[in-house]
């Protein structure tokens, strides 16, 4: 595990690399982000951003989503993959937001997890981006993989374990932006199948780089 000084150095370097830490999904309303995150499961944010303008134009209010059939919503989100389940969850979430939460996205983990298709990753993203709750960790695939390589976590692939480990080492006021920067770094430099280790400015603190750059023992 890293020392607080090493964690601070990694955070500082990431801020220099990616000063604008923000979710790459386009949205105007809180519930639109919620639905976009559901669509982004096993799909790229870029693809979701291509789909949602027409989706949100056809269903401009939460009431419109709640009154829609999953089949009709599905016609707009087919290219996102697993579209039947995603459309069903979106309609059911819209109905629950209206019936149980007064038409507002809830601001706490317990209630967010009640919504169809919402897990801890989505809930944490909503808490961090919409409600600016400190200490949230969005343990997506980039974050899980890169923090394991760096040595910020023990290399676990379990999202909940990674979330809890990162909560222990990241300053609460930095954690949400840190996770967004992990996504950006995973797309630009620490690419899963071809990581650009030699050009990565995080390599002074990276356990994976240190291990693989050592000369072979005689």
C-alpha positions as CSV (number, residue, x, y, z in Angstrom):
1,X,0.0,0.0,0.0
2,X,1.0,3.6,-0.5
3,X,2.0,6.2,2.0
4,X,-0.1,9.3,2.4
5,X,2.7,11.2,0.6
6,X,2.7,8.9,-2.3
7,X,-1.1,9.1,-2.6
8,X,-0.9,12.9,-2.5
9,X,1.7,12.8,-5.3
10,X,-0.5,10.6,-7.5
11,X,-3.5,12.8,-6.9
12,X,-1.4,15.9,-7.7
13,X,0.0,14.4,-10.9
14,X,-3.5,13.3,-12.0
15,X,-4.8,16.9,-11.5
16,X,-2.1,18.2,-13.7
17,X,-2.9,15.7,-16.4
18,X,-6.7,16.0,-16.2
19,X,-7.7,19.3,-14.7
20,X,-11.3,18.9,-15.7
21,X,-12.5,15.9,-13.8
22,X,-16.0,15.2,-14.8
23,X,-18.3,12.4,-15.9
24,X,-18.2,12.1,-19.7
25,X,-21.9,11.4,-19.9
26,X,-24.1,14.2,-21.2
27,X,-27.1,15.1,-19.2
28,X,-29.2,18.1,-18.1
29,X,-31.4,16.7,-15.3
30,X,-30.4,14.5,-12.4
31,X,-32.6,11.6,-13.5
32,X,-31.1,11.8,-17.0
33,X,-27.6,11.1,-15.5
34,X,-29.1,8.1,-13.6
35,X,-30.6,6.7,-16.8
36,X,-27.4,7.4,-18.8
37,X,-25.3,5.5,-16.3
38,X,-27.7,2.5,-16.6
39,X,-27.3,2.6,-20.3
40,X,-23.5,2.8,-20.0
41,X,-23.3,-0.6,-18.3
42,X,-21.0,-2.7,-20.7
43,X,-21.3,0.1,-23.2
44,X,-19.2,3.1,-24.0
45,X,-20.1,6.6,-22.8
46,X,-19.6,7.8,-26.3
47,X,-22.3,5.5,-27.6
48,X,-24.7,6.5,-24.8
49,X,-24.1,10.1,-25.7
50,X,-25.1,9.4,-29.2
51,X,-28.4,7.7,-28.1
52,X,-29.6,9.9,-25.3
53,X,-30.4,13.2,-27.2
54,X,-33.2,11.4,-29.1
55,X,-34.3,9.4,-26.1
56,X,-34.6,12.5,-23.9
57,X,-36.4,14.4,-26.7
58,X,-39.0,11.7,-27.0
59,X,-39.4,11.4,-23.3
60,X,-38.8,14.9,-22.0
61,X,-40.1,14.4,-18.5
62,X,-39.9,11.8,-15.7
63,X,-43.7,11.4,-16.2
64,X,-43.2,10.6,-19.8
65,X,-40.7,7.9,-19.0
66,X,-43.0,6.5,-16.3
67,X,-45.9,6.2,-18.8
68,X,-43.8,4.7,-21.5
69,X,-43.6,1.0,-22.4
70,X,-40.2,-0.7,-22.0
71,X,-40.5,-1.7,-25.6
72,X,-40.8,1.9,-26.8
73,X,-37.9,3.0,-24.7
74,X,-36.0,0.0,-26.0
75,X,-36.3,1.2,-29.6
76,X,-34.1,4.2,-28.7
77,X,-31.4,2.3,-26.8
78,X,-30.9,-0.9,-28.8
79,X,-27.4,0.0,-29.8
80,X,-26.3,0.2,-26.1
81,X,-26.6,-3.5,-25.6
82,X,-28.7,-5.5,-23.2
83,X,-31.4,-3.0,-24.2
84,X,-34.4,-4.9,-23.0
85,X,-33.2,-5.0,-19.4
86,X,-32.0,-1.4,-19.5
87,X,-35.3,-0.1,-20.9
88,X,-37.2,-2.1,-18.3
89,X,-35.1,-0.6,-15.5
90,X,-35.4,2.9,-16.8
91,X,-39.2,2.8,-16.9
92,X,-39.4,1.1,-13.5
93,X,-37.0,3.6,-12.0
94,X,-39.0,6.5,-13.4
95,X,-42.2,5.1,-11.8
96,X,-40.5,4.6,-8.5
97,X,-39.0,8.0,-8.5
98,X,-42.4,9.5,-8.9
99,X,-44.3,7.1,-6.5
100,X,-41.7,6.9,-3.7
101,X,-39.4,9.9,-3.9
102,X,-41.6,12.8,-5.1
103,X,-40.0,12.9,-8.5
104,X,-36.5,13.5,-7.2
105,X,-33.4,11.4,-7.3
106,X,-32.7,10.3,-3.7
107,X,-29.6,11.7,-2.0
108,X,-28.6,8.7,0.0
109,X,-27.1,5.2,-0.7
110,X,-29.9,3.2,0.8
111,X,-32.7,4.8,-1.3
112,X,-30.6,4.8,-4.5
113,X,-30.0,1.1,-4.2
114,X,-33.8,0.5,-4.1
115,X,-34.0,1.8,-7.7
116,X,-34.1,-0.9,-10.4
117,X,-30.7,-1.5,-12.0
118,X,-28.8,0.7,-9.5
119,X,-25.8,-0.8,-7.8
120,X,-23.1,0.8,-5.6
121,X,-21.1,2.2,-8.5
122,X,-24.1,4.1,-9.9
123,X,-25.2,5.2,-6.5
124,X,-21.8,6.5,-5.7
125,X,-21.6,8.4,-9.0
126,X,-24.9,10.0,-8.3
127,X,-23.9,11.0,-4.8
128,X,-20.6,12.4,-5.9
129,X,-21.6,14.2,-9.1
130,X,-25.1,15.4,-8.3
131,X,-25.0,15.8,-4.5
132,X,-21.2,16.4,-4.1
133,X,-21.0,14.0,-1.1
134,X,-17.4,13.7,0.0
135,X,-15.7,10.3,0.2
136,X,-17.6,8.5,-2.5
137,X,-15.6,6.1,-4.7
138,X,-16.9,5.0,-8.1
139,X,-15.2,1.6,-8.6
140,X,-15.6,1.1,-12.3
141,X,-13.4,-1.2,-14.4
142,X,-10.7,1.5,-15.0
143,X,-10.5,2.4,-11.4
144,X,-10.3,-1.2,-10.2
145,X,-7.6,-2.1,-12.7
146,X,-5.4,1.0,-12.4
147,X,-5.5,1.4,-8.6
148,X,-4.5,-2.3,-8.4
149,X,-1.5,-1.7,-10.7
150,X,-0.5,1.4,-8.8
151,X,-0.7,-0.4,-5.5
152,X,-3.4,1.7,-4.0
153,X,-5.4,-1.4,-3.5
154,X,-4.4,-5.1,-3.0
155,X,-5.3,-5.9,-6.6
156,X,-8.8,-7.2,-5.8
157,X,-11.3,-7.3,-8.7
158,X,-14.2,-7.0,-6.3
159,X,-15.8,-3.6,-6.7
160,X,-17.0,-3.3,-3.1
161,X,-13.6,-4.3,-1.7
162,X,-11.8,-1.8,-4.0
163,X,-14.3,0.9,-3.0
164,X,-13.6,0.3,0.7
165,X,-9.9,0.1,0.3
166,X,-9.8,3.4,-1.6
167,X,-12.0,5.1,1.0
168,X,-9.3,4.3,3.4
169,X,-6.5,5.9,1.4
170,X,-8.0,8.8,-0.6
171,X,-8.8,12.1,1.0
172,X,-12.6,12.4,1.0
173,X,-12.6,15.7,-0.8
174,X,-10.6,14.2,-3.6
175,X,-12.1,10.7,-4.1
176,X,-14.9,11.5,-6.6
177,X,-12.7,13.5,-8.9
178,X,-9.9,10.9,-8.5
179,X,-12.2,8.2,-9.9
180,X,-13.1,10.3,-12.9
181,X,-9.4,10.9,-13.6
182,X,-8.8,7.1,-13.4
183,X,-11.3,6.7,-16.2
184,X,-9.6,9.4,-18.3
185,X,-6.2,7.9,-17.6
186,X,-7.4,4.4,-18.5
187,X,-8.7,5.6,-21.8
188,X,-5.6,7.7,-22.7
189,X,-2.5,6.0,-21.2
190,X,-3.1,3.0,-19.0
191,X,-5.1,1.2,-21.6
192,X,-6.1,-2.3,-20.6
193,X,-4.6,-4.3,-23.5
194,X,-1.7,-2.0,-24.3
195,X,-0.7,0.2,-21.4
196,X,1.7,3.0,-22.3
197,X,3.9,2.4,-19.3
198,X,7.0,4.2,-20.6
199,X,5.1,7.4,-21.2
200,X,3.0,7.2,-18.1
201,X,3.8,10.0,-15.6
202,X,2.5,7.9,-12.8
203,X,5.3,5.4,-13.2
204,X,7.4,6.7,-10.2
205,X,4.6,5.5,-7.9
206,X,3.4,2.4,-9.9
207,X,4.0,-1.0,-8.4
208,X,3.4,-2.7,-11.7
209,X,6.0,-0.5,-13.5
210,X,8.5,-1.0,-10.7
211,X,8.0,-4.8,-10.9
212,X,8.3,-5.1,-14.6
213,X,11.1,-2.6,-15.1
214,X,13.5,-4.5,-12.8
215,X,16.4,-6.3,-14.5
216,X,16.2,-10.1,-14.3
217,X,18.0,-11.6,-11.4
218,X,21.1,-13.7,-12.2
